[in-house]
Amino acid sequence: MSGNDRLREAFQAFSDGIAVVDSAGVVVEWNPAAARLTGVGEQDAAGRPCPFTVGTSDEPAVLRVDPDRWLELVETTLGEDGSVVELRDITHARSLDAARTMFMASTSHELKTPLTSINGFARWLQSHIDDEVEQRAVAVNAIVASADELTNLVEKILLGSRTEANAVDVEPEPTEVVPLLTAVAEQFAIPDTAHQLRVDVADPSLVVLCDRRAMRTALGQLIENAIKYSPDGGDVILGAERVDDQR
């Protein structure tokens, strides 16, 4: 096999799309990978200008071929002989970036709830140094619980950075509803505030299957919003009831 034959075979077998363009900008070669990635066959591409906008190694052009595929197009000039355009499939990389962005956004929101509790109780303690031990104990317990929640969230972030982006770290387990709601409510039961938190569950033996950490986070965000959007105060009630499946 001659050197040209080996180059031709490599060109045809290359996993990235490769297009050779002459000095006039017309496609003279279009390998099978380019056809597979773009859906444009060699017969449709050859003899015509490159059908897609191309970029450089510093500023690659990004092409969305369909809802599930993204390509990066980079052109390398060959002087007066034309140029080579490389078409790389970057779908996986973009999916990872999108998942990472969503993960960080959701986790940052989760961090706000325990931080709000810690900040509220710490400020209350600061201004009530001489209050009764029992009152201060309630505040300290709430701070400790929120700090534990923050620790769990940090562990989640560290785990997420080492895990595939589409993996979901959820561990459902039977959970008693009243203790769960009570523990979440205590994180926001800051003394001397205009809001009163109450747990109202008709069936105290109610048990659900859930990820406790995720459920605490979701409930905490709901309470935080209830307090935030009722600045004049009032009751914030945490309730739960059994609902028959009507499907």
Rosetta silent file (secondary structure, phi, psi, omega in degrees, C-alpha in Angstrom):
SEQUENCE: MSGNDRLREAFQAFSDGIAVVDSAGVVVEWNPAAARLTGVGEQDAAGRPCPFTVGTSDEPAVLRVDPDRWLELVETTLGEDGSVVELRDITHARSLDAARTMFMASTSHELKTPLTSINGFARWLQSHIDDEVEQRAVAVNAIVASADELTNLVEKILLGSRTEANAVDVEPEPTEVVPLLTAVAEQFAIPDTAHQLRVDVADPSLVVLCDRRAMRTALGQLIENAIKYSPDGGDVILGAERVDDQR
SCORE:     score description
SCORE:     0.000 S_00000001
   1 L     0.000  129.640 -178.886    0.000    0.000    0.000 S_00000001
   2 L   -74.979  167.501  178.177    1.431    3.378   -1.014 S_00000001
   3 H   -61.240  -39.009  179.437    1.719    6.344    1.282 S_00000001
   4 H   -65.842  -36.870  178.995   -1.170    8.071   -0.489 S_00000001
   5 H   -65.581  -39.797  178.893   -3.341    4.994   -0.080 S_00000001
   6 H   -65.671  -40.659  177.192   -2.602    4.889    3.647 S_00000001
   7 H   -63.473  -40.551  179.984   -3.455    8.584    3.996 S_00000001
   8 H   -64.761  -41.531  179.619   -6.682    8.028    2.083 S_00000001
   9 H   -64.867  -41.317  178.144   -7.611    5.074    4.292 S_00000001
  10 H   -64.573  -40.312  179.400   -6.906    7.090    7.454 S_00000001
  11 H   -60.464  -42.082 -178.833   -8.969    9.983    6.102 S_00000001
  12 H   -71.287  -30.806 -174.460  -11.916    7.673    5.506 S_00000001
  13 H   -91.921   -9.527 -175.546  -11.603    5.971    8.909 S_00000001
  14 L   -59.039  135.351 -175.660  -11.105    9.079   11.059 S_00000001
  15 L   -74.901  -28.911  174.003  -13.784    9.300   13.777 S_00000001
  16 L   -82.609  153.052  176.239  -14.058   13.097   13.573 S_00000001
  17 E   -72.172  136.900  178.738  -15.575   14.683   10.527 S_00000001
  18 E  -130.577  130.785  174.290  -12.981   16.025    8.084 S_00000001
  19 E  -126.692  134.089  174.850  -13.588   18.265    5.085 S_00000001
  20 E  -104.286  125.982 -175.687  -10.919   19.476    2.674 S_00000001
  21 E  -118.555  135.327 -179.394  -11.725   22.827    1.099 S_00000001
  22 L   -80.126 -179.141 -175.332   -9.848   24.379   -1.839 S_00000001
  23 L   -64.296  -18.789  178.575   -8.649   27.983   -2.065 S_00000001
  24 L   -90.874    1.103  179.003  -12.021   29.018   -3.505 S_00000001
  25 L    85.227   15.455 -178.701  -13.871   27.644   -0.476 S_00000001
  26 E   -99.258  137.477 -179.775  -15.275   24.613   -2.321 S_00000001
  27 E   -71.467  125.569  177.116  -15.386   21.212   -0.650 S_00000001
  28 E  -111.278  -20.963  176.380  -13.160   18.682   -2.427 S_00000001
  29 E  -140.041  142.655 -176.688  -13.154   15.955    0.218 S_00000001
  30 E  -149.630  102.596 -170.297  -15.830   14.982    2.769 S_00000001
  31 L   -76.821  166.243 -177.679  -15.136   11.902    4.860 S_00000001
  32 H   -56.967  -34.899  179.662  -17.758    9.392    6.069 S_00000001
  33 H   -64.889  -36.913  177.410  -17.665   10.755    9.630 S_00000001
  34 H   -63.096  -40.802  177.701  -18.589   14.230    8.353 S_00000001
  35 H   -65.466  -42.214 -179.123  -21.555   12.717    6.547 S_00000001
  36 H   -66.309  -41.536 -175.981  -22.596   10.726    9.623 S_00000001
  37 H   -73.222  -34.573 -174.238  -22.290   13.659   12.034 S_00000001
  38 H  -101.608  -20.447 -175.118  -24.047   16.252    9.875 S_00000001
  39 L    82.565    2.837  178.159  -26.462   14.179    7.821 S_00000001
  40 L  -101.425  116.901 -177.605  -25.007   15.736    4.665 S_00000001
  41 L   -72.796  163.466 -179.476  -23.668   13.081    2.297 S_00000001
  42 H   -59.968  -39.889 -179.091  -20.426   13.352    0.368 S_00000001
  43 H   -64.586  -31.521  179.649  -22.275   13.736   -2.929 S_00000001
  44 H   -80.935  -25.215 -176.593  -24.245   16.680   -1.543 S_00000001
  45 H   -91.240  -40.091 -175.117  -21.201   18.379   -0.009 S_00000001
  46 L   -64.500  139.289  177.936  -18.490   17.889   -2.656 S_00000001
  47 L    83.038    4.357  179.449  -18.175   20.585   -5.286 S_00000001
  48 L  -128.627  162.911  174.261  -20.028   23.150   -3.204 S_00000001
  49 E   -60.538  153.235  178.866  -19.046   25.691   -0.532 S_00000001
  50 L   -53.646  126.811 -173.430  -18.866   24.261    2.978 S_00000001
  51 L   -71.803   -4.613 -177.175  -22.503   23.977    4.081 S_00000001
  52 L  -132.018  152.603  174.711  -21.787   25.238    7.600 S_00000001
  53 L   -68.424  135.794 -178.711  -20.156   28.228    9.221 S_00000001
  54 L  -116.293  160.476  179.272  -16.681   27.339   10.474 S_00000001
  55 E  -124.828 -164.955  178.949  -14.479   28.865   13.158 S_00000001
  56 L  -113.874  174.568  178.324  -10.874   28.814   14.275 S_00000001
  57 L   -63.703  -29.095  177.953   -9.050   26.950   17.041 S_00000001
  58 L   -78.731  -35.567 -179.596   -9.353   30.118   19.153 S_00000001
  59 L  -135.350   78.773 -179.864  -13.043   30.634   18.376 S_00000001
  60 L   -63.966  147.906  172.588  -14.634   27.396   17.136 S_00000001
  61 E   -84.608  140.704 -179.870  -18.021   27.561   15.472 S_00000001
  62 E  -112.280  130.222 -177.738  -20.737   25.557   17.253 S_00000001
  63 E  -123.577  127.721  174.132  -23.445   23.837   15.239 S_00000001
  64 E   -95.993  104.681 -176.245  -26.591   22.222   16.605 S_00000001
  65 E   -72.096  -43.369  176.330  -27.338   19.497   14.099 S_00000001
  66 E  -153.819  177.325 -176.693  -30.480   18.323   15.902 S_00000001
  67 L   -57.046  -20.880 -174.862  -31.860   18.546   19.474 S_00000001
  68 L  -112.282    8.109 -177.703  -29.518   15.762   20.584 S_00000001
  69 E  -142.950  131.814  177.201  -26.276   16.574   18.770 S_00000001
  70 E  -123.034  139.435  178.098  -23.823   19.471   18.860 S_00000001
  71 E  -122.792  153.509  173.944  -20.732   19.875   16.685 S_00000001
  72 E  -117.223  127.676 -176.108  -17.684   22.104   16.873 S_00000001
  73 E  -113.982  123.088 -178.746  -16.204   23.227   13.546 S_00000001
  74 E  -127.124  128.243 -179.788  -12.582   24.345   13.329 S_00000001
  75 E  -105.288  133.097  175.695  -10.834   25.398   10.117 S_00000001
  76 E  -117.659  120.166 -176.909   -7.061   25.139    9.662 S_00000001
  77 E   -75.533  138.167  177.834   -5.610   27.032    6.698 S_00000001
  78 L  -108.663   32.586 -178.454   -3.191   25.238    4.395 S_00000001
  79 H    71.590 -135.317 -177.439   -1.888   28.396    2.732 S_00000001
  80 H   -75.211  -10.901 -177.363   -2.683   28.714   -0.959 S_00000001
  81 H   -84.127   -5.032 -179.960   -3.838   25.093   -1.128 S_00000001
  82 L   115.255 -138.896 -177.034   -7.044   25.762    0.820 S_00000001
  83 E  -158.663  166.470  175.300   -7.943   24.504    4.283 S_00000001
  84 E  -117.803  132.450  177.930   -9.056   21.567    6.388 S_00000001
  85 E  -110.345  124.542  177.568  -12.258   21.731    8.445 S_00000001
  86 E  -103.134  131.069  179.922  -12.578   19.427   11.451 S_00000001
  87 E  -112.814  108.225 -177.071  -16.066   18.589   12.740 S_00000001
  88 E  -105.311  137.528  175.590  -15.984   17.327   16.346 S_00000001
  89 E   -80.298  112.814 -178.572  -18.934   15.856   18.211 S_00000001
  90 L  -113.269   20.225 -177.517  -19.154   17.855   21.477 S_00000001
  91 H   -57.714  -46.921 -177.460  -22.602   16.620   22.548 S_00000001
  92 H   -63.763  -42.851 -179.607  -21.298   14.837   25.633 S_00000001
  93 H   -62.996  -41.776  179.743  -19.191   17.807   26.726 S_00000001
  94 H   -67.747  -36.584  177.583  -22.106   20.220   26.372 S_00000001
  95 H   -63.525  -41.413  178.265  -24.383   17.863   28.311 S_00000001
  96 H   -63.956  -42.094  179.832  -21.853   17.732   31.129 S_00000001
  97 H   -63.580  -43.546 -179.746  -21.542   21.531   31.171 S_00000001
  98 H   -64.790  -42.305  179.503  -25.320   21.973   31.254 S_00000001
  99 H   -65.652  -38.851  179.683  -25.695   19.393   34.020 S_00000001
 100 H   -64.630  -42.360  179.169  -22.873   20.988   36.011 S_00000001
 101 H   -62.748  -44.347  179.629  -24.465   24.418   35.700 S_00000001
 102 H   -65.364  -39.747 -179.921  -27.854   23.096   36.823 S_00000001
 103 H   -62.096  -46.920 -178.372  -26.266   21.176   39.682 S_00000001
 104 H   -66.267  -38.430  179.724  -24.415   24.220   40.992 S_00000001
 105 H   -64.818  -44.914 -178.667  -27.505   26.439   40.642 S_00000001
 106 H   -69.229  -38.845 -179.769  -29.746   24.016   42.541 S_00000001
 107 H   -67.956  -39.083  177.678  -27.124   23.323   45.211 S_00000001
 108 H   -60.358  -38.202  178.204  -26.492   27.022   45.760 S_00000001
 109 H   -67.231  -38.193  179.131  -30.215   27.450   46.354 S_00000001
 110 H   -64.389  -33.286 -178.471  -30.182   24.542   48.819 S_00000001
 111 H   -66.423  -25.911 -176.193  -27.358   26.194   50.764 S_00000001
 112 H   -64.560  -36.585 -174.557  -29.487   29.259   51.441 S_00000001
 113 H   -63.243  -55.201  178.408  -31.955   27.468   53.717 S_00000001
 114 H   -65.505  -31.098  177.997  -29.557   26.281   56.464 S_00000001
 115 H   -66.245  -37.248  177.215  -27.586   29.514   56.181 S_00000001
 116 H   -62.386  -42.373  179.415  -30.781   31.505   56.784 S_00000001
 117 H   -65.437  -47.290 -179.810  -31.472   29.451   59.903 S_00000001
 118 H   -60.283  -45.082 -178.690  -27.927   29.763   61.243 S_00000001
 119 H   -63.209  -43.971 -178.201  -27.863   33.488   60.615 S_00000001
 120 H   -64.037  -47.740 -179.097  -31.258   34.082   62.257 S_00000001
 121 H   -70.408  -37.038  179.264  -30.539   32.105   65.409 S_00000001
 122 H   -62.982  -41.014  178.655  -26.983   33.402   65.725 S_00000001
 123 H   -67.086  -36.787  177.807  -28.225   36.989   65.602 S_00000001
 124 H   -64.580  -44.516  178.142  -30.910   36.185   68.156 S_00000001
 125 H   -60.435  -39.386 -179.058  -28.302   34.674   70.494 S_00000001
 126 H   -59.573  -35.960 -177.517  -26.108   37.724   69.997 S_00000001
 127 H   -96.891    0.565 -179.772  -28.864   39.999   71.271 S_00000001
 128 L  -132.438   45.714 -177.725  -30.111   37.635   74.025 S_00000001
 129 L   -57.885  -35.228 -173.412  -26.894   36.624   75.775 S_00000001
 130 L   -95.902    9.681 -179.238  -28.529   36.820   79.220 S_00000001
 131 L   -71.319  173.607 -178.847  -31.730   34.904   78.404 S_00000001
 132 L   -61.338  148.136 -178.552  -32.742   31.646   80.024 S_00000001
 133 H   -57.725  -40.347 -177.453  -30.620   28.580   79.308 S_00000001
 134 H   -60.930  -42.270  179.441  -33.596   26.714   77.847 S_00000001
 135 H   -65.804  -41.337  179.999  -34.236   29.429   75.236 S_00000001
 136 H   -68.328  -32.053  178.989  -30.587   29.542   74.283 S_00000001
 137 H   -63.793  -39.613  178.053  -30.496   25.742   74.021 S_00000001
 138 H   -59.501  -45.391 -179.389  -33.273   25.824   71.398 S_00000001
 139 H   -65.340  -42.988 -179.396  -31.257   28.281   69.313 S_00000001
 140 H   -63.692  -42.168  179.039  -28.031   26.316   69.672 S_00000001
 141 H   -61.755  -39.256  178.944  -29.741   23.059   68.667 S_00000001
 142 H   -66.436  -39.225  178.113  -31.164   24.710   65.574 S_00000001
 143 H   -64.477  -43.310  179.387  -27.741   26.060   64.614 S_00000001
 144 H   -62.044  -43.499 -179.914  -26.168   22.621   65.054 S_00000001
 145 H   -62.856  -41.402  179.368  -28.874   20.995   62.917 S_00000001
 146 H   -68.947  -36.618  176.842  -28.410   23.563   60.171 S_00000001
 147 H   -63.895  -39.378  176.627  -24.637   23.179   60.313 S_00000001
 148 H   -61.889  -39.758  179.448  -25.074   19.427   59.883 S_00000001
 149 H   -65.464  -39.652  176.610  -27.257   20.085   56.856 S_00000001
 150 H   -62.014  -40.756  178.598  -24.598   22.363   55.393 S_00000001
 151 H   -60.936  -42.954  178.406  -22.016   19.618   55.897 S_00000001
 152 H   -63.034  -38.788  179.363  -24.213   17.154   54.030 S_00000001
 153 H   -66.811  -39.914  177.767  -24.636   19.614   51.176 S_00000001
 154 H   -63.066  -41.207  177.033  -20.894   20.148   50.908 S_00000001
 155 H   -62.076  -37.186  177.884  -20.429   16.381   50.789 S_00000001
 156 H   -63.561  -41.136  179.496  -23.033   16.270   48.033 S_00000001
 157 H   -63.595  -45.102 -179.684  -21.095   18.873   46.033 S_00000001
 158 H   -63.620  -40.037  178.264  -17.856   16.933   46.415 S_00000001
 159 H   -66.143  -42.183 -179.235  -19.594   13.711   45.407 S_00000001
 160 H   -61.876  -32.120 -179.761  -21.224   15.393   42.422 S_00000001
 161 L   -71.294  -15.808 -179.366  -17.875   16.575   41.125 S_00000001
 162 L  -110.306    6.402 -174.246  -16.731   12.956   40.961 S_00000001
 163 L  -116.725  152.795  174.546  -19.942   11.483   39.586 S_00000001
 164 L   -56.516  143.019 -171.279  -21.442   11.312   36.137 S_00000001
 165 L   -64.969  -26.560 -177.765  -23.600   14.358   35.581 S_00000001
 166 L   -92.298    6.050  177.856  -26.768   12.366   34.952 S_00000001
 167 L   -80.901  140.775 -179.299  -26.476   10.324   38.143 S_00000001
 168 L  -112.366  120.386 -177.574  -29.005   11.093   40.862 S_00000001
 169 L   -91.317   81.019 -178.516  -27.838   10.741   44.452 S_00000001
 170 L  -127.783  133.354 -179.625  -31.140    9.810   46.117 S_00000001
 171 L  -127.971   83.949  179.587  -31.613    7.262   48.890 S_00000001
 172 L   -64.745  142.506  176.524  -35.330    6.771   49.674 S_00000001
 173 E  -155.148  153.477  178.528  -36.163    5.222   53.042 S_00000001
 174 E   -58.821  130.554 -173.981  -39.252    4.955   55.271 S_00000001
 175 E  -136.293  129.495  175.757  -39.552    8.236   57.163 S_00000001
 176 E   -72.551  129.272 -172.221  -41.921    9.323   59.918 S_00000001
 177 H   -70.698  -46.928 -174.900  -43.618   12.512   58.772 S_00000001
 178 H   -61.537  -48.964  177.246  -44.181   14.302   62.099 S_00000001
 179 H   -60.672  -35.390  178.724  -40.545   14.119   63.316 S_00000001
 180 H   -64.193  -49.694 -179.859  -39.389   15.202   59.865 S_00000001
 181 H   -64.350  -38.957 -179.905  -41.687   18.241   59.762 S_00000001
 182 H   -63.318  -43.994 -179.390  -40.885   19.118   63.370 S_00000001
 183 H   -63.021  -39.605  179.099  -37.134   19.039   62.732 S_00000001
 184 H   -69.223  -42.265 -179.246  -37.496   21.318   59.706 S_00000001
 185 H   -62.188  -37.620 -178.474  -39.818   23.718   61.536 S_00000001
 186 H   -63.159  -25.079  178.870  -37.365   24.029   64.434 S_00000001
 187 L   -67.953  -19.986 -176.313  -34.751   25.383   62.039 S_00000001
 188 L  -116.484    2.382 -177.236  -36.963   28.441   61.481 S_00000001
 189 L   -82.359   60.173 -178.594  -38.569   28.820   64.914 S_00000001
 190 L   -74.784  126.824 -179.514  -36.498   31.863   65.799 S_00000001
 191 L   -61.054  156.701  174.884  -37.802   33.516   68.985 S_00000001
 192 L    62.840   28.728  174.912  -39.219   37.047   68.912 S_00000001
 193 L  -109.427  166.374 -176.750  -40.203   36.886   65.244 S_00000001
 194 L   -80.764   -6.139 -177.628  -43.554   37.688   63.683 S_00000001
 195 E  -107.692  137.653  176.380  -43.976   34.166   62.294 S_00000001
 196 E  -115.883  124.207 -179.796  -45.185   31.161   64.230 S_00000001
 197 E   -98.270  133.139  179.896  -44.467   27.720   62.818 S_00000001
 198 E  -133.262  143.491  174.322  -46.844   24.861   63.550 S_00000001
 199 E  -102.596  124.592 -175.772  -46.914   21.208   62.549 S_00000001
 200 E  -130.697   94.946 -179.291  -50.459   19.978   61.837 S_00000001
 201 E  -126.647  119.405 -175.859  -50.701   16.292   60.872 S_00000001
 202 L   -65.209  -37.511 -178.181  -53.935   14.418   61.544 S_00000001
 203 L  -108.063   98.880 -176.715  -52.259   10.990   61.517 S_00000001
 204 L   -66.716  -13.091 -179.871  -49.144   11.125   63.748 S_00000001
 205 L   -94.004    5.417 -175.674  -48.137    7.619   62.603 S_00000001
 206 L   -60.644  131.322  179.226  -47.920    8.644   58.948 S_00000001
 207 E  -127.379  137.539  177.979  -44.809    7.273   57.209 S_00000001
 208 E  -126.033  160.217  175.175  -43.592    8.094   53.710 S_00000001
 209 E   -98.207  114.223 -177.611  -40.838    6.762   51.466 S_00000001
 210 E  -158.195  165.387  169.841  -38.428    9.611   50.681 S_00000001
 211 L   -83.732  113.016 -172.490  -34.847   10.803   50.685 S_00000001
 212 H   -60.370  -42.883 -178.285  -34.730   12.577   54.058 S_00000001
 213 H   -63.866  -45.595 -179.194  -32.015   15.039   53.101 S_00000001
 214 H   -64.833  -39.028 -179.914  -33.728   16.011   49.848 S_00000001
 215 H   -67.955  -39.767  177.216  -37.111   16.303   51.578 S_00000001
 216 H   -61.175  -40.842  179.492  -35.673   18.490   54.359 S_00000001
 217 H   -63.575  -46.175 -178.795  -34.173   20.752   51.709 S_00000001
 218 H   -63.869  -44.687  179.356  -37.444   21.035   49.780 S_00000001
 219 H   -65.163  -39.668  179.068  -39.489   21.724   52.914 S_00000001
 220 H   -61.734  -39.210  178.723  -36.945   24.254   54.137 S_00000001
 221 H   -67.031  -37.196  177.769  -37.177   26.168   50.866 S_00000001
 222 H   -64.813  -43.033  179.012  -40.979   26.216   51.103 S_00000001
 223 H   -64.990  -43.324  179.709  -40.846   27.591   54.666 S_00000001
 224 H   -57.975  -42.891  178.817  -38.237   30.152   53.682 S_00000001
 225 H   -67.700  -38.757  179.356  -40.469   31.381   50.856 S_00000001
 226 H   -61.274  -41.913  178.624  -43.538   31.443   53.128 S_00000001
 227 H   -69.577  -42.487 -177.542  -41.686   33.667   55.600 S_00000001
 228 H   -62.139  -40.732 -175.042  -40.150   35.817   52.890 S_00000001
 229 L   -96.681   14.252  170.453  -43.455   36.545   51.163 S_00000001
 230 L  -133.144   66.616 -173.412  -45.430   37.218   54.344 S_00000001
 231 L   -62.430  -19.825 -179.622  -43.354   40.022   55.890 S_00000001
 232 L   -82.758   -1.922  177.077  -46.170   41.046   58.238 S_00000001
 233 L    94.773 -170.985 -179.176  -45.977   37.722   60.044 S_00000001
 234 E   126.734 -177.031 -179.319  -48.552   35.046   60.776 S_00000001
 235 E   -85.079  137.185  170.994  -48.739   31.292   61.096 S_00000001
 236 E  -114.182  112.757 -172.488  -46.716   29.005   58.855 S_00000001
 237 E  -106.473  127.832  174.756  -48.327   25.578   59.018 S_00000001
 238 E  -102.671  113.184 -177.484  -46.618   22.359   57.970 S_00000001
 239 E  -125.125  164.313  177.281  -49.239   19.752   57.255 S_00000001
 240 E  -157.045  144.874  177.101  -49.481   16.336   55.646 S_00000001
 241 L  -148.652  154.836  178.738  -52.275   13.939   54.869 S_00000001
 242 L   -79.368  131.249  178.985  -52.713   10.587   53.187 S_00000001
 243 L  -120.560  126.924  179.378  -54.174   10.834   49.673 S_00000001
 244 L   -69.880  142.402  177.801  -55.623    7.812   47.927 S_00000001
 245 L   -74.126  117.474 -176.307  -54.196    7.104   44.458 S_00000001
 246 L   -94.395    2.263 -176.975  -57.037    7.930   42.033 S_00000001
 247 L   -71.911    0.000    0.000  -55.257    6.670   38.913 S_00000001
